[in-house]
């Protein structure tokens, strides 16, 4: 290193030391003002704590469905299936499953329609990118969704879902034409 470089280096370090000292000295005068403010705040009278709100006593409610015209919460408001041989809407467990039933309905997308002769097919794209032809009567989705109608803009289905209390209900669903 040359002497001029050493001299410049010493000057830089010296300037940095002087600026740091001046900065810390300037902060000490602000601390005096801060200490005075803290002491002033400590001298003030406190407002006190607000009283707690009054706690009202609990009023019990006796639920009597017959008297008040309300339904009993322990009796279902829909007809219940009882036993294994009860009719009604049920999924066909003996039916062989179709390929599109392995995909959730929201992962399937309609990408168009196709006419072959007099038959109109719906074109459905799966999440793996493959396109499948469907007609009314085919199944798709994981809720036993049977295709009821195919139009230019959507594929309509009738799904069979659990009602949560041991039975099943039919629900309309649709897969719309994707962008």
C-alpha positions as CSV (number, residue, x, y, z in Angstrom):
1,X,0.0,0.0,0.0
2,X,1.2,3.5,-0.7
3,X,1.5,6.2,1.8
4,X,-1.3,8.2,0.2
5,X,-3.7,5.3,0.4
6,X,-2.9,4.8,4.1
7,X,-3.4,8.4,4.8
8,X,-6.9,8.4,3.0
9,X,-7.8,5.4,5.0
10,X,-6.9,7.0,8.3
11,X,-8.8,10.1,7.4
12,X,-12.0,8.1,6.5
13,X,-11.8,6.2,9.8
14,X,-11.2,9.4,11.7
15,X,-14.2,11.1,10.0
16,X,-16.4,8.1,10.8
17,X,-15.4,8.2,14.5
18,X,-16.0,12.0,14.7
19,X,-19.5,11.7,13.1
20,X,-20.4,8.8,15.4
21,X,-19.4,10.8,18.5
22,X,-21.3,13.9,17.4
23,X,-24.4,11.8,16.6
24,X,-24.3,10.1,20.1
25,X,-23.8,13.5,21.8
26,X,-26.9,14.9,20.0
27,X,-29.0,11.9,21.2
28,X,-28.1,12.6,24.8
29,X,-29.9,16.0,24.8
30,X,-33.0,14.3,23.4
31,X,-32.9,11.8,26.3
32,X,-33.1,14.7,28.8
33,X,-36.4,15.8,27.2
34,X,-37.6,12.2,27.2
35,X,-36.8,11.7,30.9
36,X,-38.7,14.9,31.7
37,X,-41.8,13.7,29.8
38,X,-41.7,10.4,31.6
39,X,-41.5,12.0,35.0
40,X,-44.4,14.3,34.1
41,X,-46.6,11.4,33.0
42,X,-45.7,9.5,36.3
43,X,-46.9,12.5,38.3
44,X,-50.4,12.6,36.8
45,X,-53.4,11.3,38.7
46,X,-54.9,8.1,37.2
47,X,-58.5,7.9,36.0
48,X,-59.1,4.6,37.7
49,X,-60.6,1.5,36.4
50,X,-64.2,1.5,35.1
51,X,-66.6,-0.8,37.0
52,X,-67.5,-4.2,35.6
53,X,-70.8,-4.4,33.8
54,X,-73.7,-5.9,35.6
55,X,-74.1,-9.6,35.0
56,X,-77.7,-10.5,34.4
57,X,-78.9,-13.8,35.8
58,X,-79.4,-16.7,33.3
59,X,-83.0,-17.3,32.3
60,X,-83.8,-20.9,31.5
61,X,-86.0,-21.8,28.5
62,X,-88.1,-24.9,28.5
63,X,-88.6,-26.2,25.0
64,X,-92.1,-27.6,24.5
65,X,-92.7,-28.3,20.8
66,X,-96.4,-29.2,21.1
67,X,-97.4,-26.1,23.1
68,X,-95.4,-23.6,21.1
69,X,-96.1,-25.1,17.6
70,X,-92.4,-25.8,17.0
71,X,-91.0,-29.1,15.6
72,X,-89.2,-31.4,17.9
73,X,-85.4,-31.3,17.4
74,X,-85.3,-35.1,18.1
75,X,-87.7,-36.1,15.3
76,X,-86.4,-35.7,11.7
77,X,-88.4,-33.5,9.5
78,X,-87.8,-35.7,6.4
79,X,-89.1,-39.2,5.9
80,X,-86.6,-41.7,7.2
81,X,-85.4,-44.9,5.6
82,X,-85.6,-47.8,8.0
83,X,-84.1,-51.2,7.4
84,X,-82.1,-52.5,4.5
85,X,-85.0,-53.2,2.1
86,X,-86.5,-49.7,2.1
87,X,-87.1,-48.3,-1.4
88,X,-86.4,-44.8,-2.5
89,X,-83.4,-43.1,-4.1
90,X,-80.2,-45.1,-3.6
91,X,-77.0,-45.5,-5.6
92,X,-76.8,-48.8,-7.6
93,X,-73.9,-50.6,-5.9
94,X,-74.0,-53.5,-8.4
95,X,-73.5,-51.2,-11.4
96,X,-69.9,-51.3,-12.9
97,X,-68.3,-47.9,-12.6
98,X,-67.4,-45.8,-15.6
99,X,-64.0,-44.2,-16.0
100,X,-65.2,-40.6,-15.5
101,X,-66.6,-41.5,-12.1
102,X,-63.1,-41.6,-10.7
103,X,-62.8,-37.8,-11.0
104,X,-64.5,-35.2,-8.8
105,X,-67.0,-33.3,-10.8
106,X,-65.3,-29.9,-10.3
107,X,-62.1,-31.3,-12.0
108,X,-64.0,-32.2,-15.2
109,X,-64.6,-29.6,-17.9
110,X,-66.8,-29.6,-20.9
111,X,-64.7,-28.6,-24.0
112,X,-67.4,-28.9,-26.7
113,X,-69.9,-31.1,-28.5
114,X,-69.6,-33.5,-31.4
115,X,-72.3,-34.8,-33.8
116,X,-71.8,-38.2,-35.2
117,X,-74.8,-39.0,-37.3
118,X,-77.9,-38.1,-35.3
119,X,-76.1,-38.5,-32.0
120,X,-74.8,-35.5,-30.1
121,X,-71.8,-36.2,-27.8
122,X,-70.4,-34.0,-25.1
123,X,-66.7,-33.7,-24.9
124,X,-65.3,-33.8,-21.4
125,X,-61.7,-33.1,-20.5
126,X,-60.2,-34.7,-17.4
127,X,-57.5,-33.2,-15.1
128,X,-54.9,-35.4,-16.9
129,X,-55.7,-33.7,-20.2
130,X,-57.5,-36.5,-21.9
131,X,-60.8,-35.8,-23.7
132,X,-63.7,-38.3,-23.5
133,X,-67.1,-38.5,-25.4
134,X,-70.2,-38.8,-23.3
135,X,-73.9,-39.2,-24.1
136,X,-77.0,-39.0,-21.9
137,X,-77.1,-42.1,-19.6
138,X,-73.3,-42.1,-19.0
139,X,-72.1,-41.5,-15.5
140,X,-69.4,-39.0,-14.3
141,X,-68.3,-37.5,-11.0
142,X,-68.0,-39.2,-7.7
143,X,-71.6,-38.8,-6.6
144,X,-73.2,-41.3,-9.0
145,X,-73.9,-38.4,-11.5
146,X,-76.0,-39.7,-14.4
147,X,-75.9,-37.5,-17.5
148,X,-79.5,-36.4,-18.2
149,X,-79.0,-33.8,-21.0
150,X,-76.2,-32.4,-23.2
151,X,-76.5,-28.9,-24.8
152,X,-74.1,-26.7,-26.6
153,X,-73.1,-25.0,-23.3
154,X,-73.4,-27.6,-20.6
155,X,-73.8,-31.2,-19.5
156,X,-76.6,-31.7,-17.0
157,X,-76.4,-34.5,-14.4
158,X,-78.5,-35.9,-11.7
159,X,-76.4,-36.9,-8.7
160,X,-77.3,-39.1,-5.7
161,X,-75.9,-37.8,-2.5
162,X,-76.3,-38.7,1.1
163,X,-78.8,-36.6,3.1
164,X,-76.7,-37.0,6.3
165,X,-79.3,-39.0,8.1
166,X,-79.1,-42.4,6.5
167,X,-80.9,-41.7,3.3
168,X,-80.1,-40.3,-0.2
169,X,-81.5,-37.5,-2.2
170,X,-81.1,-36.5,-5.9
171,X,-79.4,-33.2,-6.8
172,X,-79.1,-31.4,-10.1
173,X,-75.6,-30.6,-11.2
174,X,-74.0,-29.4,-14.4
175,X,-70.6,-29.1,-16.0
176,X,-70.4,-25.9,-18.1
177,X,-68.4,-25.2,-21.2
178,X,-64.8,-24.3,-20.3
179,X,-63.2,-21.2,-21.7
